[in-house]
C-alpha cells in the first residue's frame, strides 16, 4: 500500500534508500492497522515505534551529514524540521506507553503523520538538496 513512488526519488542514492525503508515502516503500520486477527496490538505497536524511532534518528543524522558535506545552505532549516519530527515520534511513544486502549486509533495517528510528513518533506524540502 505505502511505497516509494517515482516522484519521491531525489537522486541521492543513500537518502532515497533510507526513504524507502521509512515507507516500509508506514506499510507495516498499515498492515498492523488492518490485522483483524490480533486483538491486542500493544506490543507490536511498541516494537514498530521503537524501530521507526531508531531508524529515523539514524536516517536524519545521515541526511544532515550529507548536507554538511556539500555545504548545503538550508541545513539549519532541515535540522529544525528533523527535530520537530523526532519530537512528534517521542510524543507518540509517550502516548502509547500511557494507554493500552484505542490501539487502532494510535496506529492511524502514527500512520497519518508519518506518511504526510514523509511525502511533504521529500517533495518540498529534501527535493531541493543538490546532488553531489
WOQUI-V416797 format. One record per backbone hydrogen bond with DSSP energy under -0.5 kcal/mol. NH is the residue of the N-H (numbers start at 1). CO is the residue of the C=O. Records with the same first field share a line. If there is no record, write none. Layout:
NH=CO ; CO
//
This chain:
3=1
5=3
8=5
9=6
13=11
16=12
17=13
18=14
19=15
20=16
21=17
22=18
23=19
24=20
25=21
26=22
27=23
28=24
29=25
30=26
31=27
32=28
33=29
34=30
35=32
36=34
38=35
39=37
41=39
45=41
46=42
47=43
48=44
49=45
50=46
51=47
52=48
53=49
54=50
55=51
56=52
57=53
58=54
59=55
60=56
61=57
62=58
63=59
64=60
65=61
66=62
67=63
68=64
69=65
70=66
71=68
72=67
75=72
78=74
79=75
80=76
81=77
82=78
83=79
84=80
85=81
86=82
87=83
88=84
89=85
90=86
91=87
92=88
93=89
94=90
95=91
96=92
97=93
98=94
99=95
106=102
107=103
108=104
109=105
110=106
111=107
112=108
113=109
114=110
115=111
116=112
117=113
118=114
119=115
120=116
121=117
122=118
123=119
124=120
125=121
126=121
127=122
128=125
129=126
//
